[in-house]
Every structure is written in structure tokens, then in C-alpha cells.
Amino acid sequence: MSILVVTGTSTDVGKTVVTAALAALAPGPVAVCKPAQTGVGPGEPGDLAEVERLAGPVTTRELARYPDPLAPDTAARRAGLPLLEQDVLTGAVRALDDAHATTIVEGAGGLLVRLGAFTLLDVAVALGAPVVVVAAAGLGTLNHAELTVAALAARGVDCRGVVVGSWPATPGLAERCNLDDLPLVTGVPLLGVVPAGVGRMGGVEFRALAGQWLAPSLGGTWVRTGAPGT
């Protein structure tokens, strides 16, 4: 049994697509947990629906949903709904882990966004689970990635590395330099580069290509010289 936590350096950096790629490549059976979904109403498809569409047959579990597109704790208070509790979340993840070969936990926004009265960092510590950080491609990502990895290290959490979550079709100087600089400033490996727009693919095509975007340690084949657009 294996638990992996996926966080981002911020929102909209490609966490859900990276989570789907990881789920597609991981030893099965696979479960994916989204602790809190925000900005989506009851009955509407959220991030887990995209994971299912792209990754294929996986077990999914969402523990809380709030309508406003805000941090989960703020969204819960605004909606007058209960905050998600850390013990409930960790218990749900452990139950999934007992029944699956791989369980992936996708956070909301960045590492220190509050899911309730706790953060995804607290969850990773409680579960003793390693973390993959999904980062943006462009200017500013070095600072955000280094801060995220430093926060993990300060709590003794194993950071497996960084994945660039949305690599542009025409990368600029900053993007190209970041591929070399991310491992230098964070001290952890660059584990993959996922092209922008692949979330619009059909599931069959996505699963066929996912192994080209991630490093062997994550179940793929990616190497630095194979980065899209370089």
C-alpha cells in the first residue's frame, strides 16, 4: 500500500492533470482523494470527475464541497457548512490505502491553504506520506517552489520532487531556465514536465502519453532532454 500527496505552489498550476497522470501510471488498484472541492455546486462535476475521465477506472473520494471558489475554510464559513476535520480526512485516506495499491491525495491550492483548521502539510505529516509539488512554468516559480519545499523539509516530510504542471507550447527564456534552476534552488529533483492543454485530451490518448511526461520514479519515462518544447 502506498500514499502520495500532490500539492501545488499555488492554484491553477495543473495539479489535477498531474494527479490524473500519476493515477494513470500508478500500480493499481488506484484511489484518488480530493479532501475539499470548492467553486462547484452540488451534483456538478469537480476535479475528481476530470481525474476519472483522464486516468480511467480509479476509486475517487471527495469529503467536502463548498460553492464559493475560495480556500476551503473560508468557503465553508461563508456557506455556513461544517469545516472538514483532519481526523476524518486521514481516516478516509487510510481506509482507501487499505483497499488499494496506490492512494493519491490532491490538495487545494498551495501547501498551506487551510482545508479546515489544518493544512495539507498537516495531513502529509499525519499520514507519513511523501509529497510531489506541482509548479508553474514561468517567472516567479522558483520562489514559490523553494518556499513550498522548505516548508515540507521543516516538518520532516519527504518531497519526492517537482513537476511542472502546464508547460507552454512556446516557452520563453524564464521557462527554459526554470527547468535547470528548479532542482538547484529546491534541492529536489525535477520529476516531469506536463504540456499545457493535455487535460483537453480524451482519456485514451491521455493515458497513452502520460508516461512521456513523468520520470521513471513516478511510473513514466520523462528525462530532462525530453521536455516538451525544448
N, C-alpha and C positions, 0 to 999 in steps of 0.2 A: 504494500500500500504506500502511496506517495501523495503528499500535498504540496502544491506550488501556489504561491500568491503572486498575482500580477498587479502592479501599481503603475501609476504614471507620474511624470514630472509635473503634469497639470491636466486639465480637462482637454478633450478633443485632440489627443496625441496618437490615437489609434489603438487604445487598449483592447477594445472589443474585437477588432480584427486580429490582433496578435493573439488574444485568448483563443479565438477560433482556430488559428493556425496551430497553436500549441495543442489544442484538443484534437485536431485532425491527425497530428503526428504522434500523440502520446500513446503508450501501451494501454489497451482497453481491457475492460470497460472503463469509460471516462465519465466523470461527473464535473459539472461546472456550476459554481455557486456565485450568485450576484447578491451580496448581502442587502443592498438597498438600491432601488431604482427610483430616480427622480425625473420629473418632467414628463411623465407618462401617466395617462389616466387608467382607470380600471378596465381591463379587457383589451387594452391596446398593446400591440407588440413592443417589447422593450429590447434591451441588449441581448438577453438570452435567446430571443427568437432569431436574432441575427446569427448568434453562435450556432444554433441548431441548423439554420439554413445553410451556413457555410461549412461547418465541420461534419455534418452528417449525424448519425444516431449517437446522441450523448444524453445522459441524465442531467436535467437542469433543476436548480432550486433558487427561488427568489424569496427572501424573507420579509422584505418590507417594500412598500411602494408609496410614493408621495407625488402629488400632481405638480407642484412647482419645480422648475428647473434650478434648484438651489442645492447647497450642501444638505445631506440627509437630515442632520439635526435641525437645521433652520427650517427645512421644508416640513418636517414633522410638526414642529411647533406652530407654524403658520396654518397647517391643515387641522390642528387640534387632534393629531393622531399620536399614538404611543411611540416613544423612541425605541429603536432597536436595542436590545440588550446583548452585551458581549457574550455572556454565558450561553444564551440561546443560539447565537451565531456559531460559537466554537463547538457547541454540542451538535449542531446540524452538520457542520463540516466533518467532524469526527465520524458521525453516523454514515455520511456519504463515503468517507475514506474506508470504513469497514467493509463496504459493499462494492468498491470499485478499485481498480488497479491504480488509477490516477484521478486526483481531485484538484481542480483548479479554482481558485478564489479570485474573482475580478473585483477590484476596488472601485470606488467612485472618486473621480478627480485624482488628486495627488495623495501622497502617503499620509499626510497629517490632516486630511479632511475628516471631519467628525461624522462617523456613521451613526452615532448616538452620543453617549457620554464617553466615547472611546474612538480610537482611530484604527486604520488598517495596520499601522505599525504595532499597536497593542495586540491585534489579532495574530499577526505573524509571530510575535513573542510568545503568546499563549499557546499557539499550535506548534511552536518549534519548527516552523516551516521556512524554507528558503524563498527568496523573492526575486522576480525578474522585473526590471524597471523599463518601462516604455517611455521613450523620449522623443521630442520633436526633432526635426532635422536641422532647423535653421538657427539664426542668430539668437543667443540667449540660452540655448540648450545646455551649454557647458556648465553654466552656473546652476541651473535647475537640477541637472543630473548630479553634479557634485554634492549639492546640498542634500539631495534625496539619499544618495549612497552613504553620506556621512551620518545622516540620521539613523539609518539601518545599522551601521557599524557601532554607533554609540549605544545601541541596545543589544548588541551581540547577535544580530540577525545576519544570516548568510545571504549575501547578494550574489546571485549567480552571474549577473551581468546586465548589460543594457541592450535593448533592441530599439532601433529607430523605426517608429511606427507608421510613418507616412512619407516615404522618400519621393521627392518631386521628379517629374519626368525630365525636367531640365534643371538640374541642381546648379546653384551658384557657388561662388567661392567659399562662403561660410559653410554651406552644406558639405562640400567636398573636404574642407579642412576638419570639420567636426568628426568625420569618420576616423581620422587619425588621432584627434585630440581627446575624444571621449574616453578611451581607455587610459590615456595619460593622466587626465585630471581626476577621474573617479577611482582608478586603481583596480577596476574590474573589467572583464572582457567585453568587447562589442560582440554580441551574440547573433546579430542579424539585422537586416535592412528589408523592410516590407514596403513595396511600392505603393504610392498613393493610388487610390481608386480601386484596389483589388476587392474591397468589400462590395462592389457592384457586380462582381462576377457571379456566375452560377456556382452552386455548390460543387459540382463535379469538376469544373475547371479549377476552382479554388483549391480543392484537396489535391489535385494533380500537381499544382505548382507550389504548394506550401513548403515542401521540403527544400526548395531552392532559396528560400528567404531566411531560414534559421540555421544556426550552427548545429553540428552533429550532437553536441551535448543536449540540445533541445529536440532532437529527433529529425533534424534537417541536414542539409548538405552545404549551407552557406559558408563561404570564405571571403576574406576582405576583397580579393580581386574580382569577386563575382557580384559586387554591389551593383544594384540596378543604376544605370545612368552614369557609371564611372568609366 
